[in-house]
């Protein structure tokens, strides 16, 4: 599990069978509430954040920066394999 200031990122394994990239669940650090996922968006060739359907997400600028950092970190990690 990857831990930031406000968020925890849990690796769930491969996005699908035969995939080269992983699925990550995004949780609120204090309550362990799942509020989204990070997975590979092939058209942009990078990891992106996806909200859950029918789920209200409230993020301040620090959470948005942290999410952006995680997406960039996971993308660079994948490309450097």
VEXMAR-858701 format. One record per residue: chain; residue number from 1; x negated, y negated, z of N, C-alpha, C, CB in turn; residue in one letter. Coordinates in Angstrom, 3 decimals. Glycine has a CB too. Example, Ala and Ser with C-alpha at 12.3 -4.5 7.8 and 13.67 -1.06 7.14 Angstrom:
residues 2
 cadena num      n_x      n_y      n_z     ca_x     ca_y     ca_z      c_x      c_y      c_z     cb_x     cb_y     cb_z residuo
      A   1  -13.190    5.690    7.800  -12.300    4.500    7.800  -13.200    3.300    7.800  -11.308    4.473    9.046       A
      A   2  -12.850    2.250    7.080  -13.670    1.060    7.140  -12.900   -0.030    7.870  -14.084    0.598    5.725       S
//
This chain:
residues 81
 cadena num      n_x      n_y      n_z     ca_x     ca_y     ca_z      c_x      c_y      c_z     cb_x     cb_y     cb_z residuo
      A   1   -0.840    1.175    0.000    0.000    0.000    0.000   -0.886   -1.239    0.000    0.956    0.002    1.213       X
      A   2   -0.555   -2.178   -0.845   -1.273   -3.433   -0.937   -0.517   -4.460   -0.100   -1.422   -3.901   -2.423       X
      A   3   -1.230   -5.207    0.747   -0.568   -6.122    1.658   -1.061   -7.539    1.428   -0.800   -5.702    3.109       X
      A   4   -0.122   -8.462    1.264   -0.432   -9.872    1.151    0.098  -10.610    2.362    0.149  -10.459   -0.137       X
      A   5    0.145  -11.926    2.279    0.606  -12.740    3.400    2.101  -12.531    3.667    0.323  -14.219    3.127       X
      A   6    2.911  -12.500    2.609    4.361  -12.381    2.754    4.927  -11.087    2.184    5.027  -13.542    2.091       X
      A   7    4.164  -10.440    1.326    4.686   -9.303    0.572    3.841   -8.058    0.764    4.766   -9.643   -0.900       X
      A   8    4.490   -6.919    0.564    3.783   -5.651    0.465    4.104   -5.077   -0.900    4.182   -4.660    1.620       X
      A   9    3.098   -4.524   -1.540    3.266   -3.920   -2.850    2.959   -2.434   -2.700    2.340   -4.602   -3.929       X
      A  10    3.959   -1.599   -2.940    3.803   -0.152   -2.763    3.719    0.514   -4.128    4.980    0.442   -1.935       X
      A  11    2.632    1.244   -4.364    2.481    1.982   -5.621    3.383    3.201   -5.598    1.004    2.401   -5.853       X
      A  12    4.197    3.344   -6.647    5.140    4.450   -6.729    4.681    5.548   -7.685    6.486    3.938   -7.158       X
      A  13    3.561    5.332   -8.371    3.086    6.309   -9.342    3.339    5.824  -10.752    3.756    7.660   -9.122       X
      A  14    3.209    6.728  -11.697    3.377    6.362  -13.107    4.783    5.844  -13.381    3.079    7.563  -14.010       X
      A  15    4.862    4.857  -14.273    6.152    4.257  -14.635    7.113    5.313  -15.169    5.956    3.146  -15.683       X
      A  16    6.598    6.207  -15.993    7.376    7.343  -16.496    6.389    8.429  -16.880    8.286    6.938  -17.720       X
      A  17    6.875    9.612  -17.127    6.009   10.732  -17.484    5.210   10.394  -18.736    6.837   12.018  -17.701       X
      A  18    3.922   10.605  -18.671    3.038   10.339  -19.794    2.576    8.894  -19.906    3.716   10.725  -21.045       X
      A  19    3.055    8.021  -19.024    2.666    6.603  -19.070    1.231    6.422  -18.589    3.623    5.749  -18.211       X
      A  20    0.628    5.311  -18.982   -0.718    4.959  -18.539   -0.688    3.901  -17.442   -1.547    4.463  -19.717       X
      A  21    0.494    3.381  -17.136    0.620    2.320  -16.140    1.561    2.752  -15.028    1.120    1.019  -16.790       X
      A  22    1.463    2.069  -13.903    2.217    2.431  -12.702    3.387    1.503  -12.441    1.308    2.435  -11.507       X
      A  23    4.275    1.979  -11.581    5.391    1.206  -11.061    5.048    0.833   -9.623    6.744    2.008  -11.146       X
      A  24    5.311   -0.426   -9.253    5.072   -0.905   -7.901    6.357   -1.495   -7.347    3.933   -1.948   -7.874       X
      A  25    6.680   -1.170   -6.095    7.831   -1.746   -5.418    7.358   -2.938   -4.602    8.544   -0.695   -4.518       X
      A  26    8.122   -4.038   -4.649    7.786   -5.250   -3.900    8.703   -5.306   -2.679    7.938   -6.547   -4.793       X
      A  27    8.085   -5.410   -1.498    8.834   -5.449   -0.247    8.503   -6.719    0.525    8.531   -4.206    0.608       X
      A  28    9.472   -7.215    1.286    9.224   -8.318    2.215    8.422   -7.735    3.376   10.579   -8.993    2.714       X
      A  29    7.313   -8.352    3.696    6.382   -7.794    4.669    7.014   -7.599    6.058    5.171   -8.695    4.783       X
      A  30    7.785   -8.570    6.526    8.321   -8.491    7.886    9.476   -7.514    8.045    8.768   -9.840    8.321       X
      A  31   10.319   -7.385    7.014   11.515   -6.555    7.144   11.476   -5.275    6.313   12.713   -7.352    6.757       X
      A  32   10.460   -5.135    5.451   10.337   -3.986    4.544   11.525   -3.877    3.585   10.209   -2.696    5.352       X
      A  33   12.186   -4.988    3.329   13.293   -5.015    2.381   12.738   -4.996    0.966   14.189   -6.261    2.604       X
      A  34   13.233   -4.079    0.146   12.811   -4.018   -1.258   13.566   -5.096   -2.023   13.073   -2.595   -1.881       X
      A  35   12.837   -5.959   -2.743   13.532   -6.989   -3.504   13.078   -7.095   -4.948   13.354   -8.303   -2.840       X
      A  36   12.292   -6.142   -5.406   11.913   -6.161   -6.808   10.866   -5.113   -7.119   11.403   -7.526   -7.194       X
      A  37   10.423   -5.147   -8.373    9.412   -4.198   -8.853    8.424   -4.930   -9.748   10.071   -3.013   -9.620       X
      A  38    7.241   -4.373   -9.840    6.237   -4.831  -10.796    5.922   -3.648  -11.691    4.938   -5.382  -10.080       X
      A  39    6.045   -3.847  -13.000    5.667   -2.811  -13.951    5.211   -3.438  -15.241    6.825   -1.852  -14.208       X
      A  40    4.573   -2.616  -16.066    3.925   -3.060  -17.295    4.957   -3.493  -18.329    3.042   -1.948  -17.866       X
      A  41    4.774   -4.698  -18.883    5.610   -5.190  -19.968    4.753   -5.139  -21.226    6.154   -6.653  -19.683       X
      A  42    5.000   -4.130  -22.051    4.127   -3.825  -23.192    4.013   -4.977  -24.191    4.635   -2.598  -23.907       X
      A  43    5.105   -5.702  -24.440    5.061   -6.785  -25.421    4.080   -7.887  -25.018    6.451   -7.376  -25.605       X
      A  44    3.940   -8.122  -23.721    3.005   -9.143  -23.243    1.676   -8.545  -22.799    3.623   -9.920  -22.095       X
      A  45    1.606   -7.202  -22.750    0.407   -6.479  -22.335   -0.087   -6.911  -20.958   -0.692   -6.677  -23.355       X
      A  46    0.860   -6.965  -20.016    0.514   -7.314  -18.631    1.607   -6.844  -17.687    0.299   -8.840  -18.484       X
      A  47    1.258   -6.768  -16.415    2.240   -6.445  -15.393    3.105   -7.666  -15.128    1.554   -5.965  -14.093       X
      A  48    4.414   -7.434  -14.956    5.374   -8.500  -14.700    6.288   -8.102  -13.543    6.202   -8.809  -15.971       X
      A  49    6.872   -9.112  -12.916    7.805   -8.897  -11.805    9.233   -8.814  -12.338    7.684  -10.034  -10.753       X
      A  50    9.989   -7.854  -11.822   11.386   -7.653  -12.203   12.247   -7.685  -10.945   11.573   -6.307  -12.974       X
      A  51   13.303   -8.491  -10.958   14.236   -8.481   -9.833   15.129   -7.257   -9.943   15.087   -9.783   -9.794       X
      A  52   15.719   -6.884   -8.833   16.669   -5.778   -8.831   18.024   -6.298   -9.294   16.774   -5.127   -7.419       X
      A  53   18.807   -5.469   -9.987   20.131   -5.918  -10.432   21.035   -6.231   -9.238   20.788   -4.849  -11.325       X
      A  54   21.849   -7.259   -9.396   22.818   -7.648   -8.362   22.175   -7.923   -7.010   23.857   -6.568   -8.205       X
      A  55   20.991   -8.523   -7.025   20.277   -8.776   -5.782   19.804  -10.218   -5.784   19.081   -7.795   -5.606       X
      A  56   20.203  -10.970   -4.787   19.798  -12.359   -4.660   18.368  -12.425   -4.151   20.749  -13.128   -3.721       X
      A  57   17.512  -13.104   -4.871   16.116  -13.250   -4.480   15.844  -14.728   -4.222   15.155  -12.681   -5.578       X
      A  58   15.359  -15.036   -3.036   14.995  -16.401   -2.686   13.492  -16.419   -2.428   15.802  -16.915   -1.434       X
      A  59   12.768  -17.201   -3.216   11.317  -17.267   -3.108   10.876  -18.717   -2.985   10.644  -16.595   -4.322       X
      A  60    9.938  -18.964   -2.077    9.341  -20.292   -2.026    8.071  -20.289   -2.858    9.045  -20.720   -0.565       X
      A  61    7.381  -21.415   -2.922    6.212  -21.509   -3.795    5.085  -20.571   -3.372    5.703  -22.930   -3.819       X
      A  62    4.952  -20.310   -2.064    3.906  -19.387   -1.630    4.201  -17.961   -2.094    3.762  -19.425   -0.105       X
      A  63    5.451  -17.540   -1.988    5.820  -16.196   -2.454    5.648  -16.076   -3.963    7.273  -15.869   -2.063       X
      A  64    6.017  -17.121   -4.691    5.840  -17.097   -6.142    4.365  -17.002   -6.513    6.463  -18.343   -6.777       X
      A  65    3.513  -17.751   -5.808    2.065  -17.667   -6.068    1.542  -16.270   -5.766    1.299  -18.709   -5.224       X
      A  66    2.011  -15.704   -4.653    1.553  -14.370   -4.281    1.999  -13.333   -5.308    2.075  -13.995   -2.890       X
      A  67    3.238  -13.414   -5.774    3.713  -12.502   -6.822    2.884  -12.657   -8.088    5.198  -12.757   -7.131       X
      A  68    2.609  -13.899   -8.478    1.796  -14.152   -9.671    0.399  -13.568   -9.481    1.711  -15.672   -9.970       X
      A  69   -0.171  -13.717   -8.293   -1.509  -13.175   -8.032   -1.502  -11.655   -8.167   -2.000  -13.585   -6.623       X
      A  70   -0.483  -10.986   -7.601   -0.415   -9.533   -7.688   -0.298   -9.076   -9.140    0.766   -9.007   -6.871       X
      A  71    0.542   -9.748   -9.920    0.701   -9.373  -11.330   -0.621   -9.523  -12.078    1.792  -10.233  -12.002       X
      A  72   -1.316  -10.618  -11.834   -2.602  -10.831  -12.493   -3.631   -9.805  -12.037   -3.115  -12.245  -12.217       X
      A  73   -3.683   -9.546  -10.753   -4.627   -8.571  -10.192   -4.400   -7.179  -10.785   -4.494   -8.519   -8.660       X
      A  74   -3.146   -6.733  -10.835   -2.841   -5.404  -11.371   -3.139   -5.318  -12.863   -1.379   -5.054  -11.114       X
      A  75   -2.887   -6.397  -13.593   -3.192   -6.423  -15.024   -4.695   -6.307  -15.252   -2.652   -7.713  -15.670       X
      A  76   -5.475   -7.095  -14.555   -6.933   -7.037  -14.704   -7.479   -5.677  -14.284   -7.599   -8.144  -13.879       X
      A  77   -6.950   -5.129  -13.204   -7.374   -3.798  -12.748   -7.105   -2.757  -13.833   -6.642   -3.409  -11.436       X
      A  78   -5.929   -2.820  -14.461   -5.581   -1.864  -15.510   -6.475   -2.029  -16.736   -4.116   -2.026  -15.909       X
      A  79   -6.709   -3.258  -17.143   -7.506   -3.510  -18.348   -8.979   -3.180  -18.146   -7.364   -4.960  -18.773       X
      A  80   -9.456   -3.159  -16.916  -10.855   -2.847  -16.638  -11.107   -1.370  -16.387  -11.320   -3.631  -15.458       X
      A  81  -10.098   -0.538  -16.556  -10.275    0.923  -16.363  -11.096    1.502  -17.487   -8.908    1.649  -16.285       X
//
